[in-house]
Amino acid sequence: MKKAVKIYIAASLLLISGLFINGVYNHNHKITSETYTIKALKVPQNLDFAGEKVPLSMPDIYERFDKELHIITYWQSNTLLTIKRSKRFFPVIEPILKQYNIPDDFKYLAVAESGLQNVVSPSDARGFWQLLKGTAQENGLEVNENVDERYDLEKATHAACKYLLKSKEKFGNWTLTAAAYNAGNTGIFKRTDHQKAENYYDLLLVEETARYVPRIVLFKEIISNPDKFGFQLEADDYYAPYKYRTIEIESEITDLVAFANENNTTYKLLRIYNPWLRENHLKNKGNKKYQVKIPIL
């Protein structure tokens, strides 16, 4: 980029910034506060997680929830898209939680972890439930270059439930169980033991874990009552659940492109509906049974 262009851009940005600061950058030269307002939100009262009450009477707890409420609500685009996804993926997660007798509120833990997307963390945790490789394998998932079941929402939810039940047995309440999903069972145990406290809200925690439960609880509130927080959606704004038929595979698939064509779909859609398939073929040397979803459009 030429020097003159750089100078022009810098000057333009300074001019626009100055206009915003003085509250006059709009067609009618009105004060900013007359055209755009950012309102302070009220933290909902009587918040709970899995039936366990949030002690909002404690000033530090109130301020932690107040902070997360504003961060989540005012990151409008991200939160709106997460709300849209909830109607697609919650129907998959909910019955599995129920099967393990885990409170329904834990579906919002997946929201806090991934925004209901198959994301990868800096520590290489993957999928909706952000499982590390070792944790996934310990809880029954196959993880390798060819198949990574952390990306299979149903199987990953089963694995997450198994991990959660171990934490619940160790800590005795659901709030610490949720915190341990973030900090690890060992991490939470060390803190409860050292600080002689058995309540999440009484623990001094690293920032990420201190923010974790408030985020889960407030995602629950916002997704359950979007209008209350300024998110206006019609029924058809939500993303519909995927429709598909299932084929059971017990052998190798040498070419997923050919397999997709044979089943009247595309390679792209096959991979979207089956993100656990990590290469363009399925090795399956052990003749394992896999459930492959074939899109119905």
C-alpha positions as CSV (number, residue, x, y, z in Angstrom):
1,M,0.0,0.0,0.0
2,K,1.4,3.4,-0.9
3,K,2.3,5.9,1.8
4,A,-0.2,8.5,0.6
5,V,-3.1,6.0,0.8
6,K,-2.0,4.9,4.3
7,I,-2.0,8.6,5.4
8,Y,-5.5,9.1,3.8
9,I,-7.0,6.1,5.6
10,A,-5.5,7.1,8.9
11,A,-6.8,10.7,8.6
12,S,-10.2,9.4,7.6
13,L,-10.4,7.1,10.7
14,L,-9.3,10.0,12.9
15,L,-12.0,12.2,11.4
16,I,-14.7,9.6,11.9
17,S,-13.6,8.9,15.5
18,G,-13.8,12.6,16.2
19,L,-17.3,12.8,14.8
20,F,-18.4,9.9,16.9
21,I,-16.8,11.4,20.1
22,N,-18.6,14.6,19.5
23,G,-21.9,12.7,18.9
24,V,-22.6,14.2,15.5
25,Y,-21.8,11.4,13.0
26,N,-25.2,10.8,11.3
27,H,-27.1,12.3,8.4
28,N,-29.1,14.7,10.7
29,H,-26.1,15.7,12.8
30,K,-28.0,14.6,16.0
31,I,-26.4,13.8,19.3
32,T,-25.4,10.1,19.5
33,S,-27.6,9.5,22.6
34,E,-30.7,10.6,20.5
35,T,-30.0,7.9,17.9
36,Y,-28.4,5.0,19.7
37,T,-28.6,4.0,23.3
38,I,-26.9,1.2,25.3
39,K,-29.0,0.4,28.3
40,A,-27.8,-1.2,31.5
41,L,-29.6,-4.5,32.0
42,K,-31.1,-5.9,35.2
43,V,-29.8,-9.2,36.4
44,P,-32.9,-11.5,36.7
45,Q,-33.8,-12.5,40.2
46,N,-34.2,-16.0,41.6
47,L,-31.6,-17.5,39.2
48,D,-30.7,-21.2,39.7
49,F,-28.6,-23.9,38.0
50,A,-30.1,-27.4,38.1
51,G,-32.3,-26.3,41.0
52,E,-29.4,-24.9,43.0
53,K,-30.0,-21.3,43.8
54,V,-27.6,-18.5,42.8
55,P,-26.7,-16.3,45.9
56,L,-27.2,-13.0,44.2
57,S,-27.2,-11.3,47.6
58,M,-23.4,-11.7,47.6
59,P,-22.0,-8.6,45.9
60,D,-19.2,-10.3,44.1
61,I,-21.6,-13.0,42.8
62,Y,-24.1,-10.4,41.6
63,E,-21.3,-8.5,39.8
64,R,-20.0,-11.6,38.1
65,F,-23.5,-12.4,36.8
66,D,-24.0,-8.7,35.8
67,K,-20.8,-8.8,33.8
68,E,-21.7,-11.9,31.9
69,L,-25.2,-10.8,31.2
70,H,-23.9,-7.6,29.5
71,I,-21.2,-9.5,27.6
72,I,-23.5,-12.1,26.2
73,T,-26.4,-9.8,25.5
74,Y,-24.4,-7.1,23.7
75,W,-22.5,-9.6,21.6
76,Q,-25.7,-9.6,19.6
77,S,-24.7,-11.4,16.4
78,N,-23.0,-14.3,18.2
79,T,-25.8,-14.7,20.7
80,L,-28.6,-14.4,18.1
81,L,-27.0,-17.2,16.0
82,T,-26.6,-19.4,19.1
83,I,-30.3,-18.9,19.9
84,K,-31.1,-19.9,16.3
85,R,-29.0,-23.1,16.6
86,S,-30.7,-24.1,19.8
87,K,-33.8,-25.4,18.1
88,R,-31.7,-27.7,15.8
89,F,-29.5,-29.2,18.4
90,F,-31.3,-29.2,21.8
91,P,-33.7,-31.9,20.6
92,V,-30.6,-34.1,20.2
93,I,-29.1,-33.3,23.5
94,E,-32.1,-33.3,25.8
95,P,-33.2,-37.0,25.7
96,I,-29.6,-38.1,26.3
97,L,-29.3,-35.9,29.4
98,K,-32.6,-37.4,30.5
99,Q,-31.3,-40.9,29.9
100,Y,-28.5,-40.3,32.4
101,N,-30.7,-38.4,34.9
102,I,-28.7,-35.3,34.4
103,P,-30.6,-32.0,34.7
104,D,-31.7,-30.4,31.5
105,D,-29.8,-27.2,32.4
106,F,-26.6,-29.0,31.3
107,K,-27.5,-28.4,27.7
108,Y,-26.5,-24.8,28.3
109,L,-23.1,-26.0,29.3
110,A,-22.6,-27.1,25.7
111,V,-23.7,-23.6,24.7
112,A,-21.1,-22.0,27.0
113,E,-18.4,-24.5,25.7
114,S,-18.9,-24.1,22.0
115,G,-21.9,-22.0,21.0
116,L,-23.4,-25.3,19.6
117,Q,-20.7,-25.6,17.0
118,N,-18.0,-28.2,16.3
119,V,-15.1,-25.9,17.3
120,V,-11.5,-26.6,18.3
121,S,-9.9,-25.0,21.3
122,P,-6.3,-23.9,21.7
123,S,-5.8,-27.0,23.9
124,D,-7.2,-29.2,21.1
125,A,-10.5,-29.9,22.8
126,R,-13.1,-30.5,20.1
127,G,-16.8,-30.6,19.3
128,F,-19.9,-29.2,21.0
129,W,-18.8,-30.6,24.4
130,Q,-15.1,-29.6,23.9
131,L,-13.7,-33.0,24.9
132,L,-9.9,-33.5,25.0
133,K,-8.7,-36.6,23.3
134,G,-7.9,-38.6,26.4
135,T,-11.2,-37.7,28.1
136,A,-13.1,-38.7,25.0
137,Q,-11.3,-42.1,24.8
138,E,-11.8,-42.8,28.5
139,N,-15.5,-42.3,28.0
140,G,-15.9,-44.6,25.0
141,L,-15.2,-42.4,21.9
142,E,-13.0,-43.3,19.0
143,V,-10.5,-40.6,18.2
144,N,-8.0,-40.8,15.4
145,E,-7.1,-39.2,12.1
146,N,-9.8,-41.1,10.2
147,V,-12.7,-41.0,12.7
148,D,-13.2,-38.5,15.6
149,E,-16.4,-39.1,17.5
150,R,-16.1,-35.9,19.4
151,Y,-17.7,-34.4,16.3
152,D,-20.6,-36.9,16.6
153,L,-23.1,-34.9,18.7
154,E,-25.0,-38.0,20.0
155,K,-21.9,-40.0,20.9
156,A,-20.1,-36.9,22.4
157,T,-23.2,-36.1,24.6
158,H,-23.1,-39.7,25.9
159,A,-19.4,-39.2,26.7
160,A,-20.0,-35.9,28.4
161,C,-22.7,-37.4,30.5
162,K,-20.4,-40.2,31.7
163,Y,-17.8,-37.6,32.7
164,L,-20.4,-35.4,34.5
165,L,-21.8,-38.3,36.5
166,K,-18.2,-39.0,37.8
167,S,-17.9,-35.4,38.9
168,K,-21.3,-35.4,40.6
169,E,-20.3,-38.5,42.5
170,K,-17.2,-36.7,43.6
171,F,-18.6,-33.3,44.5
172,G,-22.2,-34.0,45.5
173,N,-23.8,-31.0,43.8
174,W,-24.5,-30.0,40.2
175,T,-22.9,-26.5,40.3
176,L,-19.5,-27.8,41.3
177,T,-20.0,-30.6,38.7
178,A,-20.4,-27.9,36.1
179,A,-17.4,-26.0,37.3
180,A,-15.3,-29.2,37.2
181,Y,-16.2,-29.6,33.6
182,N,-14.2,-26.5,33.0
183,A,-11.4,-26.8,35.6
184,G,-11.2,-30.6,35.8
185,N,-12.1,-32.8,38.8
186,T,-8.6,-32.5,40.2
187,G,-8.5,-28.7,39.8
188,I,-11.8,-28.3,41.7
189,F,-10.9,-30.8,44.3
190,K,-7.6,-29.0,45.1
191,R,-9.5,-25.7,45.5
192,T,-12.2,-27.1,47.7
193,D,-9.7,-29.0,49.9
194,H,-7.3,-26.0,50.2
195,Q,-10.0,-23.4,50.8
196,K,-12.1,-25.6,53.0
197,A,-15.2,-24.7,51.0
198,E,-17.7,-27.0,49.3
199,N,-19.8,-24.4,47.5
200,Y,-18.8,-23.0,44.1
201,Y,-19.8,-19.5,45.1
202,D,-17.5,-19.6,48.1
203,L,-14.4,-20.5,46.1
204,L,-11.7,-18.2,44.9
205,L,-11.2,-19.4,41.3
206,V,-9.2,-18.5,38.2
207,E,-11.2,-16.1,36.0
208,E,-12.2,-18.6,33.4
209,T,-13.9,-20.9,36.0
210,A,-15.3,-18.0,37.9
211,R,-17.1,-16.9,34.8
212,Y,-18.1,-20.4,33.7
213,V,-21.3,-21.1,35.7
214,P,-22.6,-17.5,35.3
215,R,-22.3,-17.9,31.5
216,I,-24.2,-21.2,31.6
217,V,-27.0,-19.8,33.8
218,L,-27.3,-16.6,31.7
219,F,-27.3,-18.5,28.4
220,K,-30.2,-20.5,29.9
221,E,-32.1,-17.3,30.8
222,I,-31.5,-15.6,27.4
223,I,-32.2,-18.6,25.2
224,S,-35.3,-19.4,27.2
225,N,-36.6,-15.8,27.1
226,P,-35.0,-14.1,24.1
227,D,-37.6,-11.3,23.9
228,K,-36.9,-10.3,27.5
229,F,-33.3,-9.5,26.4
230,G,-34.1,-7.8,23.1
231,F,-33.8,-10.7,20.8
232,Q,-36.8,-10.9,18.6
233,L,-37.2,-14.1,16.6
234,E,-40.2,-15.5,14.6
235,A,-40.7,-19.3,14.7
236,D,-39.1,-19.7,11.2
237,D,-36.0,-17.8,12.2
238,Y,-34.8,-20.7,14.2
239,Y,-32.7,-23.4,12.4
240,A,-34.7,-26.6,11.9
241,P,-33.4,-30.0,13.0
242,Y,-31.6,-32.0,10.3
243,K,-33.7,-34.6,8.5
244,Y,-31.9,-37.7,7.5
245,R,-32.1,-41.5,7.2
246,T,-29.4,-43.7,8.6
247,I,-27.3,-46.4,7.0
248,E,-25.4,-48.9,9.1
249,I,-21.9,-49.5,7.8
250,E,-19.8,-52.5,8.9
251,S,-17.1,-52.3,6.2
252,E,-14.7,-49.9,4.6
253,I,-15.8,-47.0,2.5
254,T,-13.0,-46.4,0.0
255,D,-14.4,-43.2,-1.5
256,L,-16.9,-41.0,0.3
257,V,-17.6,-39.0,-2.8
258,A,-18.7,-42.1,-4.7
259,F,-20.6,-43.3,-1.6
260,A,-22.5,-39.9,-1.4
261,N,-23.4,-40.1,-5.1
262,E,-24.7,-43.6,-4.7
263,N,-27.0,-42.4,-1.9
264,N,-28.3,-39.4,-3.9
265,T,-26.5,-36.8,-1.9
266,T,-23.3,-34.7,-2.2
267,Y,-20.0,-35.1,-0.5
268,K,-20.4,-31.7,1.1
269,L,-23.7,-32.6,2.7
270,L,-22.4,-36.0,3.8
271,R,-19.6,-34.4,5.7
272,I,-21.9,-31.7,7.2
273,Y,-24.3,-34.4,8.5
274,N,-21.4,-36.7,9.6
275,P,-18.6,-34.4,10.8
276,W,-17.0,-37.3,12.7
277,L,-15.7,-38.5,9.3
278,R,-12.4,-36.8,9.1
279,E,-11.0,-38.0,5.8
280,N,-12.5,-38.8,2.3
281,H,-12.7,-42.5,3.2
282,L,-13.6,-44.7,6.1
283,K,-11.0,-47.3,7.0
284,N,-12.9,-49.5,9.4
285,K,-10.3,-52.2,9.6
286,G,-12.1,-53.8,12.6
287,N,-15.5,-54.0,10.9
288,K,-17.1,-51.7,13.5
289,K,-20.7,-50.7,13.1
290,Y,-21.0,-47.0,12.1
291,Q,-24.2,-45.1,11.7
292,V,-23.9,-42.8,8.6
293,K,-26.6,-40.1,8.2
294,I,-27.9,-39.5,4.7
295,P,-29.5,-36.1,4.3
296,I,-33.2,-35.8,3.4
297,L,-33.8,-32.4,1.9
